[in-house]
Amino acid sequence: MKNNFFRIAGITFMLSLSLFVLTCCSFGSQKEQSSKITLNFFNQKPEISTQYQKLARLYHAKHPNVNIQITTSGQGGGAAALQAKFASGEAPDIIMLGGLPEIDRYKEHLINLKNLQASKNIIPALVSGGLSNNRMVGIPVDLEAYGWSYNKAVFAKAGIDVSKITNYSEFLKAVQKLNAEKKQLGLEAVFGFNGGDTNSIASVSAQFTSLPYNNNLVKAFKSTTFSWKYEKQMKQYYDLIKKYNVQPILSVKYDPSVQDLFFNGKVAMIPQGNWIIPTLDGLEKGYVQKNLGMLPFFVKNSGSARILTGSSWYLGITNDHPHREKAAKDFINWMYTSKQAQNVIINEMRFVPATKNFDVSRLPDDLSKEIYRIGTSKKAQAPIHKQYPNGFTNQALGPYMQRYFVNRISWSNLKKEVSAKYRQLREIQSGE
């Protein structure tokens, strides 16, 4: 009996011990599983989706408990796709936002990033584009330049000295010379503007609507009227595009304008910025260094004209998932401060960094270096088109300018319609 008692007691003890060990293992496994985090990152720039995926993999390799899921939607559909995410209760952790109107739309969902390490090194001129009620809720993605991208080889063949183009009159002479010699130069037309893209129409308009606000993004965002102060110059440039562009102008799309017309020297200029750099160097290594230059728009018709520089996109962190906020902050800090991430950003995305005191010699081409110098100078001038009311570019400015290009609306009627729609959208969105 006694032996049986000890035998049963021993078996009971072993079973209890096994159960305890299994419970501990299960608890440990659950704890390890619960410590794994998946961050949802909503990206509105399809052209850099692959590079963001690479950054996510590199970060995961160093932080195995953090997975980063990249969702990309852009080319006009990004804003609607992001709204759908929030409406369905699936708010991302990190979101890319375009301009103060979009930041204002999600301001209740965005946390203050002022004390983030990444925020402390942002180029001061870019900070205002990420503010909401004096809170820094967005960090600029990069430094972009807006102007005329020109083909150096075409200009050289035409015998045009770019350094002498210091005002609108000289720019017009160059355009007329290129047009007169287009057969010898192998040009289809002087310009390859993608008139079918409303966003490109808006970025050109910024050349004339930014100066009235002294390039102040917040003032432009609060404005209830569309500025026509530089209407004469705006009309001159749009008329020039209309006259000397590849036709039919509304059939010209963004990708062909860059990858075929400009790259192959079929046009001399397109009004685009440094975001075309990765595409061009992807088609031919070293093309940008050899062939790509930029000219400003001469709005005041003086030699003081500068290429506009700013940031179209800002990254924010939402407050919808508090237990993932720290992981989101750590990832953004890594993107903006680690050399490994910066190497991908400047050499593969071909971004000009939005951070001050950056070693400009690390940038892979002379144009990017020049953009950084301009964008970090005290005389830097920012474009304000991202501060137009939500929907204004696609519903009003773009469509009416497209009608103007094909002579289906007069300039005076265009002004009237654009002004009315701007005022209406601003009033609705400001809640007044």
C-alpha positions in Angstrom: 0.0 0.0 0.0 2.8 2.4 1.0 4.7 1.6 -2.2 1.6 2.1 -4.3 1.0 5.5 -2.5 4.5 6.7 -3.4 4.2 5.3 -6.9 0.9 7.2 -7.5 2.3 10.3 -5.9 5.4 10.2 -8.1 3.3 9.8 -11.2 1.1 12.7 -10.2 4.1 14.8 -9.5 5.6 14.1 -12.9 2.3 14.8 -14.7 2.0 18.1 -12.8 5.6 19.0 -13.6 5.0 18.2 -17.3 1.9 20.3 -17.3 3.7 23.1 -15.7 6.5 23.0 -18.2 4.1 22.8 -21.1 2.1 25.8 -19.7 5.3 27.8 -19.3 6.4 26.9 -22.8 3.0 27.9 -24.1 3.0 31.1 -22.2 6.5 31.9 -23.4 5.5 31.2 -27.0 2.4 33.4 -26.6 4.6 36.1 -25.1 7.1 35.9 -28.0 4.2 35.9 -30.5 2.6 38.9 -28.8 5.9 40.8 -29.0 5.9 40.6 -32.8 4.5 43.7 -34.5 3.3 44.3 -38.0 3.4 48.0 -39.0 1.1 49.1 -41.9 2.7 51.7 -44.0 0.5 53.5 -46.6 2.6 54.9 -49.5 1.2 57.3 -52.2 4.3 57.2 -54.5 4.1 54.0 -56.6 7.5 54.8 -58.3 9.4 54.1 -55.0 7.3 51.2 -53.8 10.1 48.7 -54.5 12.7 50.8 -52.6 10.3 51.0 -49.6 10.0 47.2 -49.7 13.7 47.0 -49.5 13.9 49.3 -46.6 11.3 47.2 -44.8 13.4 44.1 -45.4 16.6 45.7 -44.2 14.8 46.9 -41.0 13.3 43.5 -40.4 16.7 41.9 -40.6 17.9 44.1 -37.8 14.6 44.0 -35.9 13.1 40.5 -36.5 10.1 41.2 -34.3 8.9 44.0 -36.5 7.4 43.4 -39.9 6.5 46.3 -42.2 3.6 45.9 -44.6 3.8 48.4 -47.5 0.5 49.3 -49.2 0.9 51.5 -52.2 -1.8 53.5 -54.0 -1.1 56.6 -56.1 -1.3 58.3 -59.5 -4.5 60.1 -58.5 -6.1 57.3 -56.5 -4.0 57.5 -53.3 -6.2 60.0 -51.4 -9.4 58.0 -52.0 -7.7 54.7 -51.1 -6.4 56.2 -47.8 -9.9 57.5 -46.9 -11.3 54.0 -47.6 -8.7 52.6 -45.1 -9.9 54.9 -42.3 -13.6 54.4 -43.2 -13.2 50.6 -42.9 -11.5 50.9 -39.5 -8.1 49.8 -40.9 -6.1 52.9 -40.3 -2.5 52.4 -41.2 0.3 53.1 -38.6 2.4 55.2 -41.0 0.8 57.3 -43.7 2.1 59.4 -46.5 0.2 62.7 -46.9 0.2 65.3 -49.6 -0.1 68.9 -48.4 -1.7 70.7 -45.5 -5.3 70.0 -46.7 -4.7 66.3 -46.5 -2.9 66.6 -43.2 -5.9 68.7 -41.9 -8.3 65.9 -42.9 -6.5 63.4 -40.7 -5.2 65.8 -37.9 -7.3 64.0 -35.2 -5.5 60.8 -36.1 -1.9 62.1 -36.1 0.5 62.2 -33.2 3.0 65.0 -32.5 6.4 64.1 -33.9 8.3 67.1 -32.6 10.4 65.1 -30.2 11.2 62.4 -32.7 14.9 62.2 -33.4 14.2 62.3 -37.1 12.4 65.6 -36.7 15.3 67.5 -35.2 17.3 67.4 -38.4 14.7 68.5 -40.9 15.5 71.4 -43.2 13.8 74.3 -41.4 12.1 75.6 -44.6 10.2 72.3 -45.0 8.8 72.1 -41.4 5.7 74.2 -42.0 4.4 71.7 -44.6 3.9 69.2 -41.8 2.2 71.4 -39.2 -1.3 71.2 -37.8 -2.4 73.6 -35.1 1.3 74.2 -34.4 1.9 70.5 -33.9 4.5 68.8 -36.1 2.6 65.9 -37.4 4.4 65.3 -40.6 8.0 64.8 -41.7 9.0 65.6 -45.3 9.8 62.6 -47.5 12.4 64.4 -49.5 13.4 67.7 -51.1 11.9 68.2 -54.6 12.7 70.8 -57.3 10.2 72.3 -59.7 11.1 73.9 -63.0 12.0 73.0 -66.6 14.0 69.8 -67.1 16.0 70.3 -70.2 18.1 68.0 -72.4 21.7 69.2 -72.3 22.6 67.4 -75.5 19.8 69.0 -77.5 20.7 72.5 -76.2 24.3 71.9 -77.0 23.5 70.7 -80.6 21.4 73.9 -81.0 24.2 76.0 -79.8 22.2 77.4 -76.9 24.2 78.7 -73.9 21.9 78.0 -70.9 23.9 80.4 -68.7 22.6 83.3 -70.8 19.0 82.4 -70.2 18.3 84.7 -67.3 14.8 86.1 -68.1 11.6 85.3 -70.0 12.8 87.0 -73.2 15.9 84.9 -73.4 13.9 81.8 -72.6 11.4 82.6 -75.4 14.3 83.2 -77.9 15.7 79.7 -77.0 12.3 78.1 -77.5 11.8 79.8 -80.9 15.4 78.7 -82.0 14.7 75.1 -81.0 11.4 75.2 -82.9 13.0 76.7 -86.0 15.7 74.0 -86.0 13.6 71.0 -84.7 14.1 69.1 -88.0 17.9 69.2 -87.8 17.7 68.5 -84.1 15.5 65.5 -84.5 12.7 67.0 -82.4 9.0 66.2 -82.6 8.4 69.5 -80.7 10.2 71.8 -78.2 8.1 70.6 -75.3 6.8 67.2 -74.2 4.3 68.4 -71.5 1.9 65.7 -70.4 -1.3 67.7 -70.8 -3.4 64.7 -69.9 -2.1 64.8 -66.3 -3.9 67.3 -64.0 -1.2 67.0 -61.3 1.4 68.3 -63.8 -0.8 71.2 -64.7 -1.1 72.0 -61.0 2.7 71.9 -60.4 3.2 74.3 -63.3 0.6 76.6 -61.8 2.6 76.8 -58.6 5.2 78.8 -60.4 2.7 81.7 -60.5 0.6 81.1 -57.4 3.4 80.7 -54.8 5.0 84.2 -55.0 1.8 86.1 -53.9 2.1 84.2 -50.5 5.9 84.7 -50.3 6.0 81.0 -50.8 4.4 80.5 -47.3 2.6 77.2 -47.2 0.4 78.0 -44.2 -0.8 81.4 -45.7 -1.6 79.6 -49.0 -3.5 76.9 -47.2 -5.6 79.5 -45.3 -6.3 81.6 -48.4 -10.0 81.5 -49.6 -9.2 82.8 -53.1 -7.0 81.6 -56.0 -4.4 84.2 -56.8 -4.2 85.7 -60.2 -1.5 88.3 -59.3 0.9 86.8 -61.9 -1.9 86.0 -64.4 0.0 87.6 -67.4 3.0 85.4 -66.9 0.9 82.3 -66.2 -1.0 82.8 -69.5 2.3 83.4 -71.4 3.8 80.1 -70.3 0.6 78.1 -70.8 0.2 79.6 -74.2 3.9 78.8 -75.0 3.3 75.2 -74.0 0.1 75.1 -76.0 1.9 76.3 -79.1 5.2 74.4 -79.0 4.1 71.1 -77.5 3.8 67.6 -78.9 0.3 67.3 -80.2 -2.4 66.4 -79.4 -1.4 67.7 -76.1 -4.1 65.9 -74.1 -2.9 62.6 -75.4 0.6 63.0 -73.9 0.9 60.9 -70.7 3.5 61.2 -68.0 5.5 58.0 -68.5 5.9 58.4 -72.3 6.8 62.1 -71.9 9.7 61.1 -69.7 10.7 57.7 -70.9 10.3 58.2 -74.7 10.1 61.9 -75.6 12.6 63.4 -73.2 14.9 60.4 -72.8 15.3 59.9 -76.6 15.8 63.6 -77.3 12.5 63.9 -79.2 11.7 67.0 -77.1 14.1 69.6 -75.6 12.2 70.3 -72.4 9.5 69.1 -70.0 8.2 71.0 -66.9 9.1 68.4 -64.4 11.4 68.1 -61.4 14.1 65.8 -60.0 11.5 63.0 -59.5 12.3 62.0 -63.1 15.9 61.2 -62.1 15.5 57.5 -61.1 13.5 56.8 -64.3 16.1 58.3 -66.6 19.1 56.7 -64.9 17.1 53.4 -64.9 16.9 53.6 -68.6 20.6 54.4 -69.0 23.1 54.6 -66.2 24.8 58.0 -66.0 22.1 59.7 -68.3 21.2 62.2 -65.6 24.8 63.4 -65.0 25.4 63.7 -68.7 22.1 65.0 -70.0 19.7 66.5 -67.4 19.7 70.1 -66.4 17.0 72.4 -64.9 15.9 75.9 -65.6 13.5 78.1 -63.5 10.3 79.8 -64.6 10.9 83.5 -65.1 7.9 84.9 -63.4 9.3 88.3 -62.5 11.4 88.4 -65.7 14.6 89.0 -63.8 17.9 87.2 -63.3 16.9 86.4 -59.7 14.6 83.6 -60.6 15.2 80.3 -58.7 14.0 76.8 -59.1 11.2 76.2 -56.6 12.1 73.6 -53.9 9.9 72.0 -51.3 8.4 68.7 -50.3 5.1 67.3 -51.8 4.8 64.4 -49.3 5.0 64.1 -45.6 5.0 61.0 -43.3 2.8 60.9 -40.3 2.1 58.3 -37.5 -1.5 57.6 -36.5 -2.8 57.3 -33.0 -5.2 54.5 -33.9 -2.9 51.7 -32.6 -1.2 53.0 -29.5 0.7 49.7 -28.9 2.4 50.1 -32.3 3.3 53.8 -32.0 6.8 53.2 -30.5 7.7 50.7 -33.3 6.5 53.2 -35.9 8.6 55.9 -34.4 11.6 53.7 -34.3 11.3 52.8 -37.9 11.0 56.4 -39.1 14.0 57.4 -36.9 15.9 54.6 -38.6 14.9 55.7 -42.1 16.1 59.3 -41.5 19.2 58.7 -39.3 20.8 55.4 -40.3 23.4 55.4 -43.1 22.1 52.1 -44.4 18.6 53.6 -45.0 20.1 56.8 -46.4 22.1 54.9 -48.9 18.9 53.3 -50.3 17.1 56.7 -50.3 19.8 58.7 -52.1 21.2 56.0 -54.4 18.2 53.9 -55.3 15.2 56.3 -54.7 17.5 59.1 -55.9 15.9 61.4 -53.4 17.5 64.6 -52.3 17.3 64.3 -48.5 15.1 66.6 -46.4 17.7 66.7 -43.7 20.0 69.6 -42.9 23.8 69.4 -42.7 23.8 66.5 -45.2 27.2 65.6 -46.8 26.3 66.8 -50.4 29.3 64.8 -51.8 27.3 61.6 -51.1 24.6 62.6 -53.7 25.2 60.7 -57.0 24.8 63.5 -59.5 25.5 67.2 -59.9 21.9 68.2 -60.3 20.9 66.7 -57.0 23.8 68.5 -55.3 22.6 71.8 -56.8 19.0 71.2 -55.7 20.2 70.5 -52.2 22.2 73.8 -52.2 19.2 75.8 -53.5 16.7 74.1 -51.1 18.8 74.6 -48.0 19.7 78.3 -48.8 18.0 81.2 -47.1 16.5 82.2 -50.4 14.8 78.9 -51.0 11.3 79.3 -52.5 8.6 76.6 -51.9 5.8 75.7 -54.3 2.3 75.9 -52.8 0.2 73.8 -55.1 -0.2 71.0 -52.6 -2.0 73.5 -50.4 -4.9 73.9 -52.9 -8.2 72.6 -51.5 -8.7 68.8 -51.7 -10.1 68.0 -55.1 -9.3 71.4 -56.7 -6.6 70.1 -59.0 -8.6 67.2 -60.4 -12.1 68.9 -60.4 -11.3 72.4 -61.5 -7.8 73.6 -62.4 -6.7 70.6 -64.4 -9.9 70.0 -66.4 -10.4 73.7 -67.2 -6.7 74.1 -68.3 -7.1 71.1 -70.5 -10.1 72.7 -72.2 -8.1 75.9 -72.6 -5.3 73.8 -74.3 -7.8 72.6 -77.0 -9.6 76.0 -77.4 -12.8 74.9 -75.7 -12.8 77.7 -73.1 -11.6 81.3 -73.1 -9.0 82.5 -70.6 -11.5 84.8 -68.9 -14.1 82.0 -68.5 -11.3 79.7 -67.2 -10.5 82.3 -64.6 -14.1 82.7 -63.5 -14.7 78.9 -63.2 -11.4 78.2 -61.4 -11.9 81.0 -58.9 -15.4 80.0 -58.1 -14.5 76.3 -57.5 -11.5 77.3 -55.4 -13.6 79.5 -53.1 -16.4 76.9 -52.9 -14.0 74.0 -51.9 -12.1 76.0 -49.4 -15.3 77.2 -47.7 -16.6 73.6 -47.5 -13.4 72.2 -46.2 -12.7 75.0 -43.7 -16.2 74.5 -42.2 -17.1 78.1 -42.7 
